Amino acid sequence: MTAPSKLIAVEDFFGLPTRSRAVLSPDGTKVAYLAPWRGRLNVFLRDVDSDWATPDDEDGGARRITSDERRNIDTFFWSVDGRYLLFHQDTDGDENWHLHRADPSRPDDPAVDLTPFDGVRLLGTQLSPDRPTTIFVQLNKRRPEMIDLFELDLTTGRLTSIAESPGDVTSWLCTRNRLLAFTVEDSGDQALWEWTTDEPRLISRFLGADFIFGVLPVAPTPDGEGLWIGSSRGSDRTRLVRLDLATGEQIGVDSHPVFDLDTPRPEADPRFPSSLILSTGTGELFGCRYLGARQEIHPLHPHFAEVLPKLAELSDGDLAHVSCDTTAQRWVVDFTHDRDPGVTWFYDHVTGEARLLFRPFPHLEPDQLAPVTPISITARDGLTLPCHLTLPIGIEQRDLPTVVLVHGGPWYRDSWCYDPEVQLLANRGYAVLQVNLRGSTGYGKAHTRAAIGQFAGRMHDDLIDALDWAIEQGYTDPSRTAIYGCSFGGYSALVGAAFTPDRFAAAISYTGMSDLVDLVRSVVPFARRGVANSYLPYMGDPDDPEQEADMLARSPISRVDDITAPVLLVHGANDVRVHRRHSDRVVDALRARGAEVEYLLNENEGHWFINPDSNIELYGTLERFLARHLGGRSSTS
């Protein structure tokens, strides 16, 4: 048996990357990317042909384009003509995103806030290849619950109203020829309308139960006469279709015999690439992604069919973010891998040249990180549960302390990828078990719908069944198990501690909800119609007294007195998805009876911690808590 892997500092996992998120300019000559400045990620720019081994300063050939000292920049993109770099930013996690403009030709000028409205959220952006100087933005500027559409001049900042929601519009989309609106009807069904100066014209309806958070993905065809969308109409699996905007007909484009189109997980989180691979210059459809145990990409364009094999040769990981110039000859791509935090490459299809640009965490050595193994487990009612098991390296993989790590949503999914949480836990000597329990997306409608009415019921049974499997296989010491997760995963952790207190030696809830009634009643105004197909059927309707009682019975706050294991709660004070009172109330109840509870409240964060100092504090606290109660390693022990 080899020696245990070296202890890797929390800072090495959760500190800032040296560089990340590279995006090629439309003319193919420059690369924008994120890099640290004064402890925060900012946008930098350098020529693609520069020496990437040099530092990110003027002498090294790089230019810093933004100067945010308060909060990491997470999402940025080029304008169609490459004149501007645009980025999103909120205030301390309040999710009231603003759109900012930075001018690469004038890097010393401060970025301009193009949507400088207090309490207003940027809810969507759309660039149009035939309108390079403008961008369409969706804002709830008029009323908090109303999503309206505006055209924004990127040079002058002038905002022009295009359309106002009558109250049921959940998103807008512009094609070359039409203005489109998606609405949610009282039944929960989705509808697509052409918005005209007369009466809106109905194009198509979509069964609400098939589209929990709306139609995803969705992109206009270059001719403006159709939309590429993900559809599961008449099938358990989501496939790619072309929706004809004149007739509403769905025409099959591509499908996989086993896997869903990889949605909505990516569209729910900009850190993940979209399931559609599109030309940013022309809007042409290059390919689409499916995700099973590993990713599978189907090329749908003859040119991309030539490019894709060349990109695949660059790494044994899965192709992640891609960007190309308007001719689709020059590419910048990155890859995800279970034991490598990523690698970014440049590829020129004309010359065949390929160059490694950077690794975001070059100090992390893949051979010191743990393999992530996809497995399948059968739940007690026969449902197949796709899972991932990560075991620490360098030690005997038997009778290990184990962390059941539960994803958020639950309309989300775990996948084979690099996850710093997983790797930190494995490095500390824990087996990590991730369960795509019922309710997870990506495994067909039946798998998702099996969670209806099963919060704290069969959904929790799935976690226990997976844990029992790990114990039966000999991987897990049943006396040393913890349950941990963020958001829905935090709820699951509290359910584990309160509903099955004999199964877990510790529980950690990170921005988890403790009261389902409070959660549903507190949905932000513009999203209330959108939860008709998610929160209400899956958790319950608190306006129905019988359902309200059932929701409370499935809420950990109702069973705090049954918690016996030590609990760690983590919350961002500015969380607008799960208000901090969900954690405050649990902490107060546990402290009132002298139970062991620890509380980390961060005043500068929201639902997910963004800044590196916040995450370093979070995971330092987490590793110490687990070391005390499960006996794993700790960098401070």
NUROKE-533074 format. One record per residue (C-alpha): residue in one letter; x, y, z. Coordinates in steps of 0.5 Angstrom, whole numbers, m for minus. Each point is the difference from the previous one (the first is absolute). Layout:
<r A&X X&Y Y&Z Z>
...
END
This chain:
<r M&X 0&Y 0&Z 0>
<r T&X 3&Y 7&Z m2>
<r A&X 0&Y 6&Z 5>
<r P&X m6&Y 4&Z 1>
<r S&X 0&Y 6&Z m5>
<r K&X 3&Y 6&Z 3>
<r L&X m4&Y 5&Z 3>
<r I&X m3&Y 6&Z m5>
<r A&X m1&Y 6&Z 4>
<r V&X m7&Y 3&Z m1>
<r E&X 3&Y 6&Z m3>
<r D&X 2&Y m4&Z m6>
<r F&X m7&Y m3&Z m1>
<r F&X m4&Y 7&Z 1>
<r G&X 5&Y 5&Z m1>
<r L&X 0&Y 4&Z m7>
<r P&X 2&Y m3&Z m6>
<r T&X 6&Y 2&Z m4>
<r R&X m5&Y 1&Z m6>
<r S&X m6&Y m2&Z m2>
<r R&X m6&Y 0&Z m5>
<r A&X 3&Y 2&Z m6>
<r V&X m4&Y 3&Z m6>
<r L&X 3&Y 1&Z m7>
<r S&X m2&Y 7&Z m3>
<r P&X m4&Y 0&Z m7>
<r D&X 6&Y 2&Z m4>
<r G&X 4&Y m6&Z 3>
<r T&X 6&Y 4&Z 2>
<r K&X m1&Y 1&Z 8>
<r V&X m3&Y m4&Z 6>
<r A&X m3&Y 3&Z 6>
<r Y&X 0&Y m4&Z 6>
<r L&X m1&Y 1&Z 8>
<r A&X 7&Y 1&Z 4>
<r P&X 1&Y 2&Z 7>
<r W&X 1&Y 8&Z 2>
<r R&X 0&Y 2&Z 7>
<r G&X m3&Y m6&Z 2>
<r R&X m6&Y m1&Z m5>
<r L&X m1&Y m3&Z m7>
<r N&X 0&Y 6&Z m5>
<r V&X 0&Y 0&Z m8>
<r F&X 7&Y 0&Z m3>
<r L&X 1&Y 0&Z m7>
<r R&X 6&Y m2&Z m5>
<r D&X 2&Y m2&Z m7>
<r V&X m1&Y m7&Z m1>
<r D&X 7&Y m1&Z m3>
<r S&X 3&Y 3&Z 6>
<r D&X 5&Y m4&Z 5>
<r W&X m5&Y m2&Z 5>
<r A&X 5&Y m2&Z 4>
<r T&X 1&Y 7&Z 2>
<r P&X m3&Y 3&Z 6>
<r D&X m7&Y 4&Z m1>
<r D&X 3&Y 7&Z 0>
<r E&X 2&Y 5&Z m5>
<r D&X 7&Y m3&Z m1>
<r G&X m3&Y m7&Z m1>
<r G&X m4&Y 2&Z m5>
<r A&X m7&Y 0&Z 3>
<r R&X m5&Y 6&Z 2>
<r R&X m5&Y 0&Z 6>
<r I&X m6&Y 3&Z m3>
<r T&X m4&Y 0&Z 7>
<r S&X 1&Y 2&Z 7>
<r D&X m5&Y m3&Z 5>
<r E&X 3&Y 0&Z 7>
<r R&X m6&Y m2&Z 3>
<r R&X m3&Y m7&Z m3>
<r N&X 3&Y m5&Z m5>
<r I&X m3&Y 1&Z m8>
<r D&X m3&Y m6&Z m2>
<r T&X m4&Y 1&Z m6>
<r F&X 3&Y 4&Z m6>
<r F&X 0&Y 0&Z m8>
<r W&X 2&Y 4&Z m6>
<r S&X m5&Y 4&Z m4>
<r V&X m1&Y m3&Z m7>
<r D&X 5&Y 5&Z m3>
<r G&X 5&Y m1&Z 5>
<r R&X 0&Y 7&Z 2>
<r Y&X m2&Y m1&Z 7>
<r L&X 0&Y m5&Z 6>
<r L&X m6&Y 0&Z 4>
<r F&X m1&Y m3&Z 7>
<r H&X m5&Y m2&Z 5>
<r Q&X 1&Y 2&Z 7>
<r D&X m4&Y 1&Z 6>
<r T&X 0&Y 2&Z 7>
<r D&X 3&Y m4&Z 6>
<r G&X m4&Y m6&Z m3>
<r D&X m7&Y 3&Z 0>
<r E&X m1&Y m2&Z m8>
<r N&X m2&Y 7&Z m2>
<r W&X 5&Y m1&Z m6>
<r H&X 2&Y 6&Z m4>
<r L&X 3&Y 0&Z m7>
<r H&X 6&Y 4&Z 0>
<r R&X 4&Y 2&Z m6>
<r A&X 8&Y 0&Z m1>
<r D&X 4&Y 3&Z m6>
<r P&X 6&Y m4&Z m2>
<r S&X 3&Y 6&Z m4>
<r R&X m1&Y 4&Z 7>
<r P&X 2&Y m4&Z 5>
<r D&X 2&Y 5&Z 5>
<r D&X m8&Y 3&Z 0>
<r P&X m4&Y m3&Z 5>
<r A&X m5&Y m5&Z m2>
<r V&X m7&Y 3&Z m1>
<r D&X m7&Y m3&Z 3>
<r L&X m5&Y 0&Z m6>
<r T&X m5&Y m2&Z 5>
<r P&X 1&Y 4&Z 6>
<r F&X m7&Y m1&Z 3>
<r D&X 0&Y m1&Z 8>
<r G&X m4&Y m7&Z 2>
<r V&X m1&Y m2&Z m8>
<r R&X 3&Y m6&Z m2>
<r L&X 2&Y m2&Z m7>
<r L&X m4&Y m6&Z m2>
<r G&X 3&Y m1&Z m7>
<r T&X 4&Y 2&Z m6>
<r Q&X 0&Y m1&Z m7>
<r L&X 6&Y 2&Z m5>
<r S&X m3&Y 0&Z m8>
<r P&X 5&Y m1&Z m5>
<r D&X m3&Y 5&Z m5>
<r R&X 0&Y 5&Z 6>
<r P&X 7&Y 1&Z 2>
<r T&X m1&Y 6&Z 4>
<r T&X m6&Y m2&Z 4>
<r I&X m2&Y m5&Z 5>
<r F&X m7&Y m2&Z 3>
<r V&X m1&Y 0&Z 7>
<r Q&X m5&Y m3&Z 5>
<r L&X m1&Y 4&Z 6>
<r N&X m6&Y 1&Z 5>
<r K&X 1&Y 7&Z 0>
<r R&X m7&Y 2&Z 0>
<r R&X m3&Y m4&Z 5>
<r P&X 4&Y m6&Z 4>
<r E&X m5&Y m5&Z m2>
<r M&X 0&Y 2&Z m8>
<r I&X 6&Y m2&Z m5>
<r D&X 0&Y 5&Z m5>
<r L&X 5&Y 0&Z m6>
<r F&X 4&Y 6&Z m2>
<r E&X 5&Y 2&Z m6>
<r L&X 7&Y 2&Z 3>
<r D&X 5&Y 4&Z m4>
<r L&X 7&Y m2&Z 2>
<r T&X 3&Y 7&Z m2>
<r T&X m5&Y 5&Z 3>
<r G&X m3&Y m4&Z 5>
<r R&X m7&Y 2&Z m2>
<r L&X m5&Y m5&Z 2>
<r T&X m6&Y m1&Z m4>
<r S&X m7&Y m3&Z 2>
<r I&X m2&Y m6&Z m5>
<r A&X m5&Y m4&Z 3>
<r E&X m4&Y 0&Z 7>
<r S&X m2&Y m6&Z 3>
<r P&X m8&Y 0&Z 2>
<r G&X 2&Y m5&Z 6>
<r D&X 1&Y m7&Z m3>
<r V&X 7&Y 1&Z m4>
<r T&X 5&Y m4&Z 3>
<r S&X 6&Y 2&Z m6>
<r W&X 0&Y 3&Z m6>
<r L&X 4&Y m2&Z m7>
<r C&X 2&Y 4&Z m6>
<r T&X 1&Y m3&Z m7>
<r R&X 1&Y 3&Z m6>
<r N&X m7&Y 1&Z m2>
<r R&X m4&Y m1&Z 7>
<r L&X m1&Y 2&Z 7>
<r L&X m1&Y m6&Z 4>
<r A&X m3&Y m1&Z 7>
<r F&X 0&Y m6&Z 4>
<r T&X m6&Y 0&Z 5>
<r V&X m2&Y m4&Z 6>
<r E&X m8&Y m1&Z 0>
<r D&X m4&Y m2&Z 6>
<r S&X 0&Y m7&Z m1>
<r G&X 8&Y 0&Z 0>
<r D&X 0&Y m1&Z m7>
<r Q&X 5&Y 4&Z m4>
<r A&X m2&Y 4&Z m6>
<r L&X 4&Y 3&Z m6>
<r W&X m2&Y 6&Z m3>
<r E&X 2&Y 5&Z m6>
<r W&X m1&Y 7&Z 3>
<r T&X m3&Y 4&Z m5>
<r T&X m3&Y 7&Z 0>
<r D&X m7&Y m3&Z 0>
<r E&X m2&Y m6&Z 4>
<r P&X 6&Y m5&Z 2>
<r R&X 0&Y m6&Z m5>
<r L&X 0&Y m7&Z 4>
<r I&X 6&Y m4&Z m4>
<r S&X 0&Y m6&Z 5>
<r R&X m2&Y m3&Z 7>
<r F&X 5&Y m4&Z 4>
<r L&X m3&Y m5&Z 6>
<r G&X 3&Y 3&Z 6>
<r A&X 2&Y m6&Z 3>
<r D&X 5&Y m1&Z m5>
<r F&X 3&Y 7&Z 0>
<r I&X 1&Y 1&Z 8>
<r F&X 4&Y 6&Z m1>
<r G&X m3&Y 2&Z m7>
<r V&X 3&Y m2&Z m7>
<r L&X 7&Y m2&Z 0>
<r P&X 5&Y 1&Z m3>
<r V&X m3&Y 5&Z m5>
<r A&X 4&Y 4&Z m6>
<r P&X m3&Y 3&Z m6>
<r T&X 2&Y m3&Z m7>
<r P&X 4&Y 5&Z m4>
<r D&X m5&Y 1&Z m5>
<r G&X m5&Y 2&Z 5>
<r E&X m5&Y m5&Z m2>
<r G&X 1&Y m5&Z 6>
<r L&X 2&Y m1&Z 7>
<r W&X 5&Y m6&Z 2>
<r I&X m3&Y m3&Z 6>
<r G&X 0&Y m6&Z 5>
<r S&X m6&Y m4&Z 0>
<r S&X m3&Y m6&Z 3>
<r R&X m7&Y 0&Z m3>
<r G&X m2&Y m7&Z m1>
<r S&X 7&Y m3&Z 3>
<r D&X 3&Y m1&Z 7>
<r R&X 6&Y 3&Z m3>
<r T&X 2&Y 7&Z m2>
<r R&X 2&Y 1&Z m7>
<r L&X 2&Y 6&Z m5>
<r V&X m5&Y 2&Z m4>
<r R&X m2&Y 6&Z m5>
<r L&X m6&Y 4&Z 2>
<r D&X m3&Y 3&Z m7>
<r L&X m2&Y 7&Z 2>
<r A&X m6&Y 0&Z m5>
<r T&X m3&Y m6&Z 1>
<r G&X 2&Y m2&Z 7>
<r E&X 2&Y m7&Z m2>
<r Q&X 6&Y m3&Z 3>
<r I&X 5&Y m4&Z m5>
<r G&X 5&Y m4&Z 3>
<r V&X 8&Y 2&Z m1>
<r D&X 3&Y m5&Z 5>
<r S&X 0&Y m5&Z 6>
<r H&X 3&Y m5&Z 3>
<r P&X m3&Y m7&Z 2>
<r V&X 2&Y 0&Z 7>
<r F&X 2&Y 7&Z 3>
<r D&X m4&Y 6&Z 0>
<r L&X 3&Y 7&Z m3>
<r D&X 4&Y 2&Z 5>
<r T&X m5&Y 5&Z 3>
<r P&X m2&Y 4&Z 4>
<r R&X 6&Y m1&Z 5>
<r P&X 4&Y 4&Z m5>
<r E&X m5&Y 6&Z m1>
<r A&X m1&Y 0&Z 7>
<r D&X 7&Y 2&Z 2>
<r P&X 5&Y 4&Z m5>
<r R&X 6&Y m4&Z 3>
<r F&X m2&Y m5&Z m4>
<r P&X 0&Y 0&Z m8>
<r S&X m7&Y 0&Z m4>
<r S&X m3&Y m6&Z m3>
<r L&X 0&Y 3&Z m6>
<r I&X 7&Y 2&Z m4>
<r L&X m1&Y 6&Z m4>
<r S&X 4&Y 5&Z m4>
<r T&X 0&Y 6&Z 4>
<r G&X 1&Y 4&Z m7>
<r T&X m6&Y m3&Z m4>
<r G&X m4&Y m4&Z 5>
<r E&X 1&Y m6&Z m4>
<r L&X m1&Y m7&Z 3>
<r F&X 6&Y m4&Z 1>
<r G&X m1&Y m5&Z 4>
<r C&X m4&Y m2&Z 7>
<r R&X 2&Y m4&Z 6>
<r Y&X m3&Y m6&Z 4>
<r L&X 3&Y m2&Z 7>
<r G&X 0&Y m7&Z 2>
<r A&X 5&Y m3&Z 4>
<r R&X 5&Y 4&Z m4>
<r Q&X m2&Y 6&Z m5>
<r E&X m2&Y m2&Z m7>
<r I&X 0&Y 6&Z m6>
<r H&X m4&Y m1&Z m6>
<r P&X 3&Y 4&Z m6>
<r L&X m6&Y 3&Z m4>
<r H&X 4&Y 5&Z m5>
<r P&X 5&Y m3&Z m5>
<r H&X 6&Y 5&Z 2>
<r F&X m1&Y m2&Z 7>
<r A&X 0&Y m7&Z m1>
<r E&X 7&Y 1&Z m3>
<r V&X 2&Y 4&Z 6>
<r L&X m2&Y m4&Z 6>
<r P&X 5&Y m6&Z m1>
<r K&X 5&Y 5&Z 0>
<r L&X m2&Y 3&Z 6>
<r A&X m1&Y m6&Z 4>
<r E&X 7&Y m2&Z m2>
<r L&X 2&Y 5&Z 5>
<r S&X m2&Y m3&Z 7>
<r D&X m3&Y m6&Z 2>
<r G&X m5&Y 4&Z 4>
<r D&X m7&Y 2&Z m2>
<r L&X 0&Y 6&Z m5>
<r A&X m3&Y 6&Z 4>
<r H&X m1&Y 7&Z m2>
<r V&X 2&Y 2&Z m7>
<r S&X 1&Y 6&Z m4>
<r C&X 2&Y 2&Z m7>
<r D&X 1&Y 6&Z m5>
<r T&X m6&Y 2&Z m5>
<r T&X 3&Y m5&Z m5>
<r A&X 0&Y m6&Z 5>
<r Q&X 8&Y m1&Z m2>
<r R&X 3&Y 2&Z 7>
<r W&X m2&Y m3&Z 6>
<r V&X 1&Y 1&Z 8>
<r V&X m3&Y m6&Z 4>
<r D&X 1&Y m3&Z 7>
<r F&X m1&Y m7&Z 3>
<r T&X m3&Y m3&Z 6>
<r H&X 3&Y m6&Z 3>
<r D&X m1&Y m4&Z 7>
<r R&X 7&Y 1&Z 2>
<r D&X 2&Y 7&Z m3>
<r P&X m3&Y 7&Z 1>
<r G&X 0&Y 1&Z m7>
<r V&X 5&Y 2&Z m6>
<r T&X m1&Y 5&Z m6>
<r W&X 2&Y m1&Z m7>
<r F&X 1&Y 4&Z m6>
<r Y&X m2&Y m3&Z m7>
<r D&X 1&Y 2&Z m7>
<r H&X m4&Y m4&Z m5>
<r V&X 4&Y 3&Z m6>
<r T&X 7&Y m1&Z 2>
<r G&X m1&Y m6&Z 5>
<r E&X 3&Y 4&Z 6>
<r A&X m2&Y m2&Z 7>
<r R&X 3&Y 4&Z 6>
<r L&X m1&Y m1&Z 7>
<r L&X m2&Y 7&Z 3>
<r F&X 0&Y m2&Z 7>
<r R&X m3&Y m4&Z 6>
<r P&X m4&Y 4&Z 5>
<r F&X 3&Y m4&Z 6>
<r P&X 7&Y m2&Z m2>
<r H&X 2&Y m2&Z 7>
<r L&X m5&Y m5&Z 1>
<r E&X 3&Y m7&Z m3>
<r P&X m5&Y m5&Z m3>
<r D&X 3&Y m6&Z 3>
<r Q&X m1&Y 3&Z 7>
<r L&X m7&Y 0&Z m1>
<r A&X m5&Y m5&Z 0>
<r P&X m4&Y m3&Z m6>
<r V&X m8&Y 1&Z 0>
<r T&X m3&Y m7&Z m2>
<r P&X m7&Y 0&Z m3>
<r I&X m4&Y m6&Z 3>
<r S&X m8&Y m2&Z 0>
<r I&X m4&Y m2&Z 6>
<r T&X m7&Y m3&Z 1>
<r A&X m4&Y 4&Z 4>
<r R&X m5&Y m4&Z 5>
<r D&X m6&Y 1&Z m5>
<r G&X 4&Y m2&Z m6>
<r L&X 2&Y 7&Z m3>
<r T&X 7&Y 0&Z m3>
<r L&X 4&Y 5&Z 4>
<r P&X 6&Y 3&Z m4>
<r C&X 6&Y 2&Z 5>
<r H&X 7&Y 2&Z 1>
<r L&X 5&Y m3&Z 5>
<r T&X 7&Y 3&Z 1>
<r L&X 4&Y m4&Z 5>
<r P&X 7&Y 3&Z 3>
<r I&X 6&Y m2&Z m3>
<r G&X 6&Y m3&Z 3>
<r I&X m4&Y m4&Z 6>
<r E&X m4&Y m6&Z 1>
<r Q&X m6&Y 1&Z m3>
<r R&X m4&Y m3&Z 5>
<r D&X m5&Y 2&Z 6>
<r L&X 2&Y 7&Z m2>
<r P&X m4&Y 6&Z 3>
<r T&X m5&Y 2&Z m5>
<r V&X m3&Y 7&Z m2>
<r V&X m7&Y m1&Z m4>
<r L&X 1&Y 7&Z m4>
<r V&X m7&Y 2&Z m3>
<r H&X m1&Y 4&Z m6>
<r G&X m4&Y 6&Z 0>
<r G&X m7&Y 1&Z m4>
<r P&X m2&Y m5&Z 1>
<r W&X m1&Y 1&Z m8>
<r Y&X 8&Y 0&Z m1>
<r R&X 4&Y m6&Z m1>
<r D&X 7&Y m2&Z 2>
<r S&X 5&Y m2&Z m5>
<r W&X 7&Y m3&Z m2>
<r C&X 4&Y 7&Z 1>
<r Y&X 5&Y 3&Z 5>
<r D&X m3&Y 2&Z 6>
<r P&X 4&Y 4&Z 5>
<r E&X m5&Y m2&Z 6>
<r V&X 1&Y m8&Z m2>
<r Q&X 7&Y 1&Z m1>
<r L&X 1&Y 3&Z 7>
<r L&X m4&Y m5&Z 3>
<r A&X 4&Y m6&Z m3>
<r N&X 7&Y 4&Z 2>
<r R&X m3&Y 0&Z 7>
<r G&X m1&Y m8&Z 0>
<r Y&X m7&Y 0&Z m1>
<r A&X m4&Y m4&Z m5>
<r V&X m5&Y 4&Z m4>
<r L&X m7&Y m2&Z m2>
<r Q&X m4&Y 4&Z m5>
<r V&X m7&Y m2&Z m2>
<r N&X m4&Y 2&Z m6>
<r L&X m6&Y m2&Z 4>
<r R&X m7&Y 1&Z m3>
<r G&X m2&Y 7&Z m2>
<r S&X 7&Y 1&Z m3>
<r T&X 0&Y 2&Z m7>
<r G&X 4&Y m3&Z m6>
<r Y&X m3&Y m7&Z 1>
<r G&X m7&Y 0&Z m4>
<r K&X m7&Y 3&Z 3>
<r A&X m2&Y m6&Z 4>
<r H&X 7&Y 1&Z 4>
<r T&X m2&Y 7&Z 2>
<r R&X m7&Y m1&Z 1>
<r A&X 1&Y m6&Z 5>
<r A&X 2&Y 6&Z 5>
<r I&X m7&Y 3&Z m1>
<r G&X m3&Y 0&Z 8>
<r Q&X 6&Y m3&Z 2>
<r F&X 4&Y 5&Z 4>
<r A&X 3&Y m3&Z 6>
<r G&X m3&Y m7&Z m3>
<r R&X 2&Y m4&Z m5>
<r M&X 5&Y 5&Z m2>
<r H&X 3&Y m1&Z 7>
<r D&X 0&Y m7&Z m1>
<r D&X 4&Y 0&Z m6>
<r L&X 6&Y 3&Z 4>
<r I&X m1&Y m5&Z 5>
<r D&X 0&Y m6&Z m5>
<r A&X 6&Y 3&Z m3>
<r L&X 3&Y 0&Z 7>
<r D&X m2&Y m7&Z 1>
<r W&X 3&Y m2&Z m6>
<r A&X 7&Y 3&Z 2>
<r I&X 0&Y m3&Z 7>
<r E&X m2&Y m7&Z m4>
<r Q&X 6&Y 1&Z m4>
<r G&X 5&Y 1&Z 5>
<r Y&X 2&Y 7&Z m2>
<r T&X m4&Y 4&Z 6>
<r D&X 1&Y m1&Z 8>
<r P&X m8&Y 1&Z 2>
<r S&X 2&Y 3&Z 6>
<r R&X 4&Y 6&Z m3>
<r T&X m5&Y 3&Z m6>
<r A&X m2&Y 7&Z m1>
<r I&X m5&Y 3&Z m5>
<r Y&X 2&Y 7&Z m3>
<r G&X m3&Y 4&Z m5>
<r C&X m2&Y 7&Z m3>
<r S&X m7&Y 3&Z m1>
<r F&X m4&Y m6&Z m1>
<r G&X 6&Y m4&Z 2>
<r G&X 0&Y 4&Z 7>
<r Y&X m7&Y m2&Z 1>
<r S&X 1&Y m7&Z m2>
<r A&X 6&Y 0&Z 6>
<r L&X m5&Y 3&Z 5>
<r V&X m5&Y m5&Z m2>
<r G&X 5&Y m6&Z 1>
<r A&X 2&Y 3&Z 7>
<r A&X m7&Y 1&Z 2>
<r F&X m4&Y m6&Z m3>
<r T&X 5&Y m5&Z 0>
<r P&X 5&Y 2&Z 6>
<r D&X 2&Y m7&Z 1>
<r R&X 4&Y 0&Z m7>
<r F&X 4&Y 6&Z 0>
<r A&X 6&Y 2&Z 5>
<r A&X 0&Y 7&Z m3>
<r A&X m4&Y 5&Z m4>
<r I&X 2&Y 6&Z m4>
<r S&X m5&Y 5&Z m3>
<r Y&X 2&Y 5&Z m5>
<r T&X m5&Y 5&Z m2>
<r G&X m5&Y m5&Z 1>
<r M&X m8&Y 1&Z 1>
<r S&X m3&Y m3&Z 7>
<r D&X m7&Y 2&Z m2>
<r L&X m3&Y m2&Z m6>
<r V&X m6&Y 5&Z 1>
<r D&X 4&Y 6&Z 1>
<r L&X 4&Y m2&Z m6>
<r V&X m6&Y 0&Z m5>
<r R&X m3&Y 6&Z 3>
<r S&X 6&Y 4&Z 0>
<r V&X 2&Y m1&Z m8>
<r V&X 2&Y 7&Z m3>
<r P&X m6&Y 3&Z m3>
<r F&X 3&Y m1&Z m8>
<r A&X 1&Y m7&Z 1>
<r R&X m7&Y m2&Z 4>
<r R&X m3&Y m2&Z m7>
<r G&X 6&Y m4&Z m2>
<r V&X m1&Y m5&Z 7>
<r A&X m7&Y m2&Z m3>
<r N&X 4&Y m6&Z m3>
<r S&X 5&Y m1&Z 6>
<r Y&X m1&Y 2&Z 7>
<r L&X m8&Y m1&Z 0>
<r P&X 0&Y m7&Z m3>
<r Y&X 6&Y m3&Z 3>
<r M&X 0&Y 4&Z 7>
<r G&X m7&Y 2&Z 1>
<r D&X m5&Y 6&Z 0>
<r P&X 0&Y 3&Z 6>
<r D&X m6&Y 4&Z m1>
<r D&X m4&Y m7&Z 0>
<r P&X 0&Y m1&Z 8>
<r E&X 0&Y m8&Z m1>
<r Q&X 7&Y 1&Z m4>
<r E&X 2&Y 5&Z 4>
<r A&X 0&Y m5&Z 6>
<r D&X 3&Y m5&Z m4>
<r M&X 6&Y 5&Z m2>
<r L&X 1&Y 2&Z 7>
<r A&X 0&Y m8&Z 2>
<r R&X 6&Y m1&Z m6>
<r S&X 4&Y 6&Z 3>
<r P&X 6&Y m1&Z 5>
<r I&X m2&Y 7&Z 4>
<r S&X m6&Y m5&Z 2>
<r R&X 4&Y m5&Z 3>
<r V&X 6&Y 4&Z 3>
<r D&X m1&Y m4&Z 6>
<r D&X 2&Y m7&Z m3>
<r I&X 7&Y 3&Z m2>
<r T&X 5&Y m4&Z 4>
<r A&X 6&Y 1&Z m4>
<r P&X 5&Y 6&Z 0>
<r V&X m2&Y 5&Z m6>
<r L&X 3&Y 6&Z m4>
<r L&X m4&Y 5&Z m3>
<r V&X 3&Y 5&Z m5>
<r H&X m4&Y 5&Z m3>
<r G&X 1&Y 7&Z m4>
<r A&X m3&Y 6&Z 3>
<r N&X m3&Y 2&Z m7>
<r D&X m3&Y m6&Z m2>
<r V&X m6&Y 1&Z m4>
<r R&X m1&Y m7&Z m2>
<r V&X 0&Y m3&Z 7>
<r H&X m1&Y 6&Z 5>
<r R&X 5&Y m1&Z 6>
<r R&X m6&Y m1&Z 5>
<r H&X 0&Y m7&Z m3>
<r S&X 7&Y m1&Z 4>
<r D&X m1&Y 5&Z 5>
<r R&X m6&Y m4&Z 3>
<r V&X 3&Y m6&Z 0>
<r V&X 6&Y 2&Z 4>
<r D&X m4&Y 4&Z 5>
<r A&X m5&Y m6&Z 1>
<r L&X 7&Y m5&Z 1>
<r R&X 3&Y 5&Z 4>
<r A&X m6&Y 1&Z 5>
<r R&X 0&Y m7&Z 2>
<r G&X 8&Y m1&Z 0>
<r A&X 1&Y m4&Z m6>
<r E&X 7&Y 1&Z m4>
<r V&X m1&Y 4&Z m6>
<r E&X 5&Y 5&Z m3>
<r Y&X m2&Y 6&Z m5>
<r L&X 4&Y 3&Z m5>
<r L&X m4&Y 7&Z m2>
<r N&X 4&Y 4&Z m6>
<r E&X m3&Y 7&Z 0>
<r N&X 3&Y 1&Z m7>
<r E&X m3&Y m6&Z m4>
<r G&X m6&Y m3&Z m3>
<r H&X m2&Y m7&Z m2>
<r W&X 6&Y m2&Z m2>
<r F&X 7&Y 3&Z 3>
<r I&X 4&Y 3&Z m6>
<r N&X 6&Y 4&Z 3>
<r P&X 6&Y m5&Z 2>
<r D&X 1&Y 3&Z 7>
<r S&X m8&Y m2&Z 1>
<r N&X 2&Y m7&Z m3>
<r I&X 6&Y m1&Z 4>
<r E&X m3&Y 1&Z 6>
<r L&X m6&Y m4&Z m1>
<r Y&X 4&Y m6&Z m2>
<r G&X 5&Y 1&Z 5>
<r T&X m6&Y 0&Z 5>
<r L&X m3&Y m6&Z m3>
<r E&X 7&Y m5&Z 0>
<r R&X 1&Y 2&Z 7>
<r F&X m8&Y m2&Z 2>
<r L&X 1&Y m7&Z m4>
<r A&X 7&Y m1&Z 3>
<r R&X m3&Y 1&Z 7>
<r H&X m6&Y m5&Z m1>
<r L&X 2&Y m5&Z m5>
<r G&X 7&Y 0&Z 1>
<r G&X 3&Y 2&Z m7>
<r R&X 6&Y 4&Z m1>
<r S&X 0&Y 8&Z 1>
<r S&X 6&Y 5&Z m2>
<r T&X m1&Y 3&Z 7>
<r S&X 0&Y m7&Z 4>
END
